[in-house]
Amino acid sequence: MKVDNVYEGDYLMMDDLLLNGIITGKLIVTGGCFANVRGIVKGDILVERGGKLELYGTASGGVTNDGGIVEIFGRVSGGLIKLSGHTVVHNEAVIE
């Protein structure tokens, strides 16, 4: 799915996502799904076991990796929690 505008509320992934717009709630990246976030997630992002996140945009509510693959190139406000899985924070990333 591609989101270029505003998606109101929480978003539970059932297939891959390209986000250029805004999600006003939280984003849940489920197993087997890939999220390419170039826009803004105003809530937190949870990456479940088997999910994959590439964050180039902004996560205003923080990011939690609970068994997935997370790569951060953009900005995370609200902290980064690494419970399990593989997390890479690239040099250009900002974690607040």
N, CA, C and O atoms as a GROMACS GRO file, in nm:
protein
  384
    1MET      N    1   0.084  -0.117   0.000
    1MET     CA    2   0.000   0.000   0.000
    1MET      C    3   0.089   0.124   0.000
    1MET      O    4   0.198   0.124   0.057
    2LYS      N    5   0.042   0.228  -0.064
    2LYS     CA    6   0.113   0.356  -0.068
    2LYS      C    7   0.024   0.462  -0.003
    2LYS      O    8  -0.093   0.476  -0.039
    3VAL      N    9   0.082   0.536   0.093
    3VAL     CA   10   0.009   0.643   0.159
    3VAL      C   11   0.083   0.773   0.131
    3VAL      O   12   0.194   0.793   0.179
    4ASP      N   13   0.019   0.861   0.054
    4ASP     CA   14   0.080   0.990   0.019
    4ASP      C   15   0.016   1.106   0.093
    4ASP      O   16   0.074   1.215   0.097
    5ASN      N   17  -0.100   1.086   0.152
    5ASN     CA   18  -0.171   1.193   0.221
    5ASN      C   19  -0.173   1.164   0.370
    5ASN      O   20  -0.073   1.116   0.425
    6VAL      N   21  -0.284   1.192   0.437
    6VAL     CA   22  -0.297   1.169   0.581
    6VAL      C   23  -0.383   1.046   0.605
    6VAL      O   24  -0.494   1.035   0.553
    7TYR      N   25  -0.330   0.951   0.684
    7TYR     CA   26  -0.406   0.835   0.729
    7TYR      C   27  -0.438   0.859   0.876
    7TYR      O   28  -0.347   0.867   0.959
    8GLU      N   29  -0.566   0.871   0.908
    8GLU     CA   30  -0.610   0.900   1.045
    8GLU      C   31  -0.615   0.772   1.127
    8GLU      O   32  -0.679   0.675   1.087
    9GLY      N   33  -0.549   0.772   1.243
    9GLY     CA   34  -0.556   0.659   1.334
    9GLY      C   35  -0.436   0.568   1.325
    9GLY      O   36  -0.336   0.599   1.260
   10ASP      N   37  -0.449   0.452   1.392
   10ASP     CA   38  -0.343   0.351   1.392
   10ASP      C   39  -0.347   0.271   1.263
   10ASP      O   40  -0.452   0.255   1.202
   11TYR      N   41  -0.230   0.221   1.223
   11TYR     CA   42  -0.221   0.143   1.099
   11TYR      C   43  -0.154   0.010   1.128
   11TYR      O   44  -0.036   0.005   1.162
   12LEU      N   45  -0.230  -0.099   1.117
   12LEU     CA   46  -0.180  -0.235   1.134
   12LEU      C   47  -0.152  -0.291   0.995
   12LEU      O   48  -0.243  -0.308   0.914
   13MET      N   49  -0.026  -0.320   0.967
   13MET     CA   50   0.013  -0.362   0.833
   13MET      C   51  -0.032  -0.504   0.803
   13MET      O   52  -0.016  -0.595   0.885
   14MET      N   53  -0.087  -0.523   0.683
   14MET     CA   54  -0.123  -0.655   0.631
   14MET      C   55  -0.043  -0.684   0.505
   14MET      O   56  -0.037  -0.799   0.461
   15ASP      N   57   0.018  -0.580   0.447
   15ASP     CA   58   0.107  -0.595   0.332
   15ASP      C   59   0.208  -0.481   0.337
   15ASP      O   60   0.203  -0.398   0.428
   16ASP      N   61   0.299  -0.476   0.242
   16ASP     CA   62   0.406  -0.377   0.242
   16ASP      C   63   0.350  -0.235   0.233
   16ASP      O   64   0.242  -0.213   0.179
   17LEU      N   65   0.427  -0.139   0.288
   17LEU     CA   66   0.382  -0.001   0.296
   17LEU      C   67   0.492   0.094   0.250
   17LEU      O   68   0.607   0.082   0.292
   18LEU      N   69   0.457   0.188   0.163
   18LEU     CA   70   0.541   0.302   0.130
   18LEU      C   71   0.468   0.425   0.181
   18LEU      O   72   0.362   0.461   0.130
   19LEU      N   73   0.525   0.489   0.283
   19LEU     CA   74   0.462   0.606   0.344
   19LEU      C   75   0.537   0.732   0.307
   19LEU      O   76   0.651   0.752   0.350
   20ASN      N   77   0.474   0.817   0.227
   20ASN     CA   78   0.526   0.950   0.195
   20ASN      C   79   0.448   1.057   0.269
   20ASN      O   80   0.492   1.172   0.277
   21GLY      N   81   0.334   1.021   0.323
   21GLY     CA   82   0.246   1.115   0.392
   21GLY      C   83   0.259   1.104   0.543
   21GLY      O   84   0.369   1.095   0.597
   22ILE      N   85   0.144   1.106   0.611
   22ILE     CA   86   0.140   1.109   0.757
   22ILE      C   87   0.043   1.003   0.808
   22ILE      O   88  -0.068   0.989   0.756
   23ILE      N   89   0.085   0.930   0.912
   23ILE     CA   90  -0.004   0.843   0.989
   23ILE      C   91  -0.020   0.912   1.124
   23ILE      O   92   0.080   0.938   1.192
   24THR      N   93  -0.145   0.943   1.163
   24THR     CA   94  -0.166   1.020   1.286
   24THR      C   95  -0.154   0.935   1.412
   24THR      O   96  -0.132   0.990   1.521
   25GLY      N   97  -0.167   0.804   1.401
   25GLY     CA   98  -0.157   0.715   1.516
   25GLY      C   99  -0.028   0.635   1.512
   25GLY      O  100   0.074   0.682   1.464
   26LYS      N  101  -0.036   0.513   1.565
   26LYS     CA  102   0.081   0.427   1.566
   26LYS      C  103   0.086   0.339   1.442
   26LYS      O  104  -0.016   0.317   1.376
   27LEU      N  105   0.205   0.290   1.411
   27LEU     CA  106   0.226   0.198   1.298
   27LEU      C  107   0.276   0.067   1.354
   27LEU      O  108   0.374   0.064   1.429
   28ILE      N  109   0.208  -0.043   1.319
   28ILE     CA  110   0.251  -0.176   1.362
   28ILE      C  111   0.294  -0.253   1.238
   28ILE      O  112   0.215  -0.282   1.149
   29VAL      N  113   0.425  -0.285   1.235
   29VAL     CA  114   0.484  -0.359   1.123
   29VAL      C  115   0.483  -0.507   1.162
   29VAL      O  116   0.562  -0.551   1.245
   30THR      N  117   0.393  -0.582   1.101
   30THR     CA  118   0.375  -0.722   1.135
   30THR      C  119   0.474  -0.811   1.059
   30THR      O  120   0.538  -0.766   0.963
   31GLY      N  121   0.486  -0.936   1.102
   31GLY     CA  122   0.577  -1.032   1.040
   31GLY      C  123   0.549  -1.049   0.892
   31GLY      O  124   0.434  -1.062   0.850
   32GLY      N  125   0.656  -1.050   0.813
   32GLY     CA  126   0.643  -1.066   0.668
   32GLY      C  127   0.617  -0.937   0.592
   32GLY      O  128   0.611  -0.939   0.470
   33CYS      N  129   0.602  -0.825   0.663
   33CYS     CA  130   0.573  -0.697   0.598
   33CYS      C  131   0.695  -0.605   0.603
   33CYS      O  132   0.778  -0.613   0.694
   34PHE      N  133   0.705  -0.518   0.502
   34PHE     CA  134   0.813  -0.421   0.491
   34PHE      C  135   0.753  -0.281   0.487
   34PHE      O  136   0.666  -0.253   0.405
   35ALA      N  137   0.801  -0.193   0.576
   35ALA     CA  138   0.756  -0.054   0.580
   35ALA      C  139   0.871   0.038   0.541
   35ALA      O  140   0.976   0.039   0.605
   36ASN      N  141   0.851   0.115   0.435
   36ASN     CA  142   0.946   0.217   0.392
   36ASN      C  143   0.881   0.350   0.429
   36ASN      O  144   0.791   0.398   0.361
   37VAL      N  145   0.930   0.410   0.539
   37VAL     CA  146   0.868   0.531   0.593
   37VAL      C  147   0.954   0.651   0.554
   37VAL      O  148   1.066   0.668   0.603
   38ARG      N  149   0.898   0.734   0.465
   38ARG     CA  150   0.966   0.857   0.422
   38ARG      C  151   0.890   0.979   0.469
   38ARG      O  152   0.937   1.092   0.455
   39GLY      N  153   0.773   0.956   0.526
   39GLY     CA  154   0.690   1.063   0.580
   39GLY      C  155   0.699   1.068   0.731
   39GLY      O  156   0.808   1.056   0.788
   40ILE      N  157   0.583   1.086   0.796
   40ILE     CA  158   0.578   1.105   0.942
   40ILE      C  159   0.480   1.007   1.004
   40ILE      O  160   0.368   0.991   0.955
   41VAL      N  161   0.522   0.942   1.112
   41VAL     CA  162   0.433   0.863   1.196
   41VAL      C  163   0.426   0.938   1.329
   41VAL      O  164   0.526   0.949   1.400
   42LYS      N  165   0.307   0.991   1.362
   42LYS     CA  166   0.293   1.073   1.483
   42LYS      C  167   0.291   0.989   1.609
   42LYS      O  168   0.331   1.037   1.715
   43GLY      N  169   0.246   0.865   1.600
   43GLY     CA  170   0.250   0.775   1.715
   43GLY      C  171   0.380   0.696   1.714
   43GLY      O  172   0.476   0.732   1.645
   44ASP      N  173   0.382   0.587   1.791
   44ASP     CA  174   0.501   0.504   1.793
   44ASP      C  175   0.497   0.401   1.681
   44ASP      O  176   0.392   0.373   1.623
   45ILE      N  177   0.612   0.345   1.652
   45ILE     CA  178   0.624   0.238   1.554
   45ILE      C  179   0.670   0.112   1.627
   45ILE      O  180   0.771   0.113   1.697
   46LEU      N  181   0.594   0.005   1.611
   46LEU     CA  182   0.629  -0.126   1.667
   46LEU      C  183   0.661  -0.220   1.552
   46LEU      O  184   0.579  -0.239   1.463
   47VAL      N  185   0.780  -0.278   1.554
   47VAL     CA  186   0.819  -0.376   1.454
   47VAL      C  187   0.817  -0.512   1.521
   47VAL      O  188   0.898  -0.540   1.610
   48GLU      N  189   0.724  -0.597   1.477
   48GLU     CA  190   0.710  -0.731   1.534
   48GLU      C  191   0.806  -0.829   1.469
   48GLU      O  192   0.869  -0.798   1.368
   49ARG      N  193   0.818  -0.947   1.528
   49ARG     CA  194   0.906  -1.051   1.477
   49ARG      C  195   0.878  -1.077   1.329
   49ARG      O  196   0.764  -1.102   1.290
   50GLY      N  197   0.984  -1.069   1.247
   50GLY     CA  198   0.970  -1.094   1.104
   50GLY      C  199   0.934  -0.973   1.021
   50GLY      O  200   0.929  -0.982   0.898
   51GLY      N  201   0.908  -0.859   1.085
   51GLY     CA  202   0.878  -0.735   1.012
   51GLY      C  203   1.006  -0.660   0.980
   51GLY      O  204   1.110  -0.683   1.042
   52LYS      N  205   0.999  -0.568   0.883
   52LYS     CA  206   1.115  -0.488   0.846
   52LYS      C  207   1.074  -0.343   0.830
   52LYS      O  208   0.972  -0.312   0.767
   53LEU      N  209   1.156  -0.252   0.887
   53LEU     CA  210   1.132  -0.109   0.880
   53LEU      C  211   1.256  -0.038   0.830
   53LEU      O  212   1.366  -0.060   0.881
   54GLU      N  213   1.239   0.048   0.729
   54GLU     CA  214   1.341   0.144   0.690
   54GLU      C  215   1.280   0.281   0.713
   54GLU      O  216   1.181   0.317   0.648
   55LEU      N  217   1.338   0.358   0.806
   55LEU     CA  218   1.284   0.487   0.843
   55LEU      C  219   1.376   0.598   0.791
   55LEU      O  220   1.488   0.616   0.839
   56TYR      N  221   1.326   0.671   0.692
   56TYR     CA  222   1.396   0.788   0.636
   56TYR      C  223   1.330   0.917   0.683
   56TYR      O  224   1.392   1.023   0.679
   57GLY      N  225   1.207   0.907   0.727
   57GLY     CA  226   1.129   1.022   0.771
   57GLY      C  227   1.138   1.039   0.922
   57GLY      O  228   1.247   1.034   0.979
   58THR      N  229   1.021   1.059   0.987
   58THR     CA  230   1.016   1.090   1.129
   58THR      C  231   0.918   0.998   1.202
   58THR      O  232   0.806   0.976   1.156
   59ALA      N  233   0.962   0.945   1.316
   59ALA     CA  234   0.876   0.872   1.408
   59ALA      C  235   0.866   0.956   1.534
   59ALA      O  236   0.960   0.960   1.614
   60SER      N  237   0.753   1.023   1.554
   60SER     CA  238   0.739   1.117   1.665
   60SER      C  239   0.718   1.048   1.800
   60SER      O  240   0.745   1.108   1.904
   61GLY      N  241   0.669   0.924   1.799
   61GLY     CA  242   0.639   0.856   1.924
   61GLY      C  243   0.738   0.747   1.962
   61GLY      O  244   0.712   0.671   2.055
   62GLY      N  245   0.850   0.739   1.892
   62GLY     CA  246   0.949   0.637   1.924
   62GLY      C  247   0.936   0.514   1.837
   62GLY      O  248   0.838   0.496   1.765
   63VAL      N  249   1.038   0.428   1.845
   63VAL     CA  250   1.042   0.303   1.770
   63VAL      C  251   1.079   0.190   1.865
   63VAL      O  252   1.171   0.202   1.945
   64THR      N  253   1.004   0.078   1.855
   64THR     CA  254   1.034  -0.042   1.932
   64THR      C  255   1.054  -0.157   1.836
   64THR      O  256   0.968  -0.186   1.754
   65ASN      N  257   1.171  -0.223   1.847
   65ASN     CA  258   1.198  -0.342   1.768
   65ASN      C  259   1.178  -0.463   1.856
   65ASN      O  260   1.251  -0.483   1.954
   66ASP      N  261   1.078  -0.545   1.823
   66ASP     CA  262   1.045  -0.664   1.900
   66ASP      C  263   1.064  -0.789   1.813
   66ASP      O  264   0.975  -0.874   1.805
   67GLY      N  265   1.181  -0.798   1.748
   67GLY     CA  266   1.213  -0.919   1.672
   67GLY      C  267   1.224  -0.901   1.523
   67GLY      O  268   1.237  -1.000   1.450
   68GLY      N  269   1.220  -0.778   1.475
   68GLY     CA  270   1.228  -0.754   1.332
   68GLY      C  271   1.364  -0.700   1.291
   68GLY      O  272   1.463  -0.713   1.363
   69ILE      N  273   1.367  -0.637   1.174
   69ILE     CA  274   1.486  -0.571   1.122
   69ILE      C  275   1.450  -0.424   1.109
   69ILE      O  276   1.354  -0.388   1.041
   70VAL      N  277   1.529  -0.338   1.174
   70VAL     CA  278   1.503  -0.194   1.174
   70VAL      C  279   1.629  -0.121   1.128
   70VAL      O  280   1.738  -0.143   1.180
   71GLU      N  281   1.611  -0.034   1.029
   71GLU     CA  282   1.719   0.054   0.986
   71GLU      C  283   1.667   0.197   0.996
   71GLU      O  284   1.562   0.231   0.941
   72ILE      N  285   1.743   0.281   1.068
   72ILE     CA  286   1.701   0.419   1.089
   72ILE      C  287   1.800   0.513   1.021
   72ILE      O  288   1.920   0.514   1.052
   73PHE      N  289   1.746   0.592   0.928
   73PHE     CA  290   1.822   0.694   0.857
   73PHE      C  291   1.771   0.833   0.894
   73PHE      O  292   1.841   0.932   0.876
   74GLY      N  293   1.648   0.840   0.947
   74GLY     CA  294   1.580   0.967   0.973
   74GLY      C  295   1.581   1.005   1.119
   74GLY      O  296   1.681   0.988   1.188
   75ARG      N  297   1.466   1.057   1.168
   75ARG     CA  298   1.456   1.112   1.303
   75ARG      C  299   1.357   1.030   1.386
   75ARG      O  300   1.247   0.997   1.342
   76VAL      N  301   1.400   0.998   1.509
   76VAL     CA  302   1.313   0.930   1.606
   76VAL      C  303   1.304   1.016   1.730
   76VAL      O  304   1.405   1.039   1.797
   77SER      N  305   1.184   1.063   1.762
   77SER     CA  306   1.158   1.131   1.888
   77SER      C  307   1.086   1.032   1.977
   77SER      O  308   1.005   0.953   1.928
   78GLY      N  309   1.112   1.034   2.105
   78GLY     CA  310   1.044   0.942   2.195
   78GLY      C  311   1.123   0.817   2.224
   78GLY      O  312   1.076   0.729   2.297
   79GLY      N  313   1.243   0.808   2.169
   79GLY     CA  314   1.333   0.698   2.205
   79GLY      C  315   1.327   0.578   2.114
   79GLY      O  316   1.235   0.561   2.034
   80LEU      N  317   1.429   0.496   2.128
   80LEU     CA  318   1.445   0.372   2.052
   80LEU      C  319   1.460   0.258   2.151
   80LEU      O  320   1.549   0.260   2.236
   81ILE      N  321   1.371   0.159   2.139
   81ILE     CA  322   1.375   0.043   2.228
   81ILE      C  323   1.408  -0.080   2.144
   81ILE      O  324   1.341  -0.110   2.046
   82LYS      N  325   1.514  -0.151   2.185
   82LYS     CA  326   1.558  -0.271   2.113
   82LYS      C  327   1.534  -0.392   2.202
   82LYS      O  328   1.620  -0.428   2.283
   83LEU      N  329   1.418  -0.456   2.188
   83LEU     CA  330   1.386  -0.574   2.268
   83LEU      C  331   1.453  -0.698   2.210
   83LEU      O  332   1.509  -0.779   2.283
   84SER      N  333   1.446  -0.711   2.078
   84SER     CA  334   1.510  -0.822   2.008
   84SER      C  335   1.513  -0.788   1.860
   84SER      O  336   1.460  -0.686   1.818
   85GLY      N  337   1.576  -0.873   1.781
   85GLY     CA  338   1.588  -0.847   1.639
   85GLY      C  339   1.718  -0.774   1.608
   85GLY      O  340   1.810  -0.773   1.689
   86HIS      N  341   1.723  -0.713   1.490
   86HIS     CA  342   1.844  -0.646   1.443
   86HIS      C  343   1.811  -0.500   1.416
   86HIS      O  344   1.720  -0.469   1.339
   87THR      N  345   1.885  -0.409   1.481
   87THR     CA  346   1.861  -0.266   1.467
   87THR      C  347   1.990  -0.196   1.426
   87THR      O  348   2.094  -0.215   1.488
   88VAL      N  349   1.981  -0.116   1.319
   88VAL     CA  350   2.095  -0.037   1.272
   88VAL      C  351   2.055   0.110   1.272
   88VAL      O  352   1.954   0.149   1.213
   89VAL      N  353   2.136   0.192   1.341
   89VAL     CA  354   2.116   0.337   1.340
   89VAL      C  355   2.228   0.396   1.258
   89VAL      O  356   2.345   0.392   1.297
   90HIS      N  357   2.193   0.453   1.142
   90HIS     CA  358   2.295   0.507   1.050
   90HIS      C  359   2.343   0.643   1.100
   90HIS      O  360   2.277   0.709   1.180
   91ASN      N  361   2.460   0.684   1.050
   91ASN     CA  362   2.525   0.806   1.096
   91ASN      C  363   2.438   0.931   1.084
   91ASN      O  364   2.444   1.019   1.170
   92GLU      N  365   2.357   0.939   0.979
   92GLU     CA  366   2.274   1.058   0.958
   92GLU      C  367   2.149   1.061   1.042
   92GLU      O  368   2.077   1.162   1.042
   93ALA      N  369   2.119   0.953   1.115
   93ALA     CA  370   1.999   0.943   1.197
   93ALA      C  371   2.009   1.032   1.320
   93ALA      O  372   2.117   1.060   1.370
   94VAL      N  373   1.891   1.077   1.368
   94VAL     CA  374   1.881   1.156   1.491
   94VAL      C  375   1.784   1.082   1.583
   94VAL      O  376   1.669   1.059   1.548
   95ILE      N  377   1.833   1.044   1.702
   95ILE     CA  378   1.750   0.978   1.802
   95ILE      C  379   1.736   1.071   1.921
   95ILE      O  380   1.836   1.112   1.980
   96GLU      N  381   1.610   1.105   1.956
   96GLU     CA  382   1.586   1.199   2.066
   96GLU      C  383   1.506   1.132   2.176
   96GLU      O  384   1.475   1.194   2.278
   0.00000   0.00000   0.00000
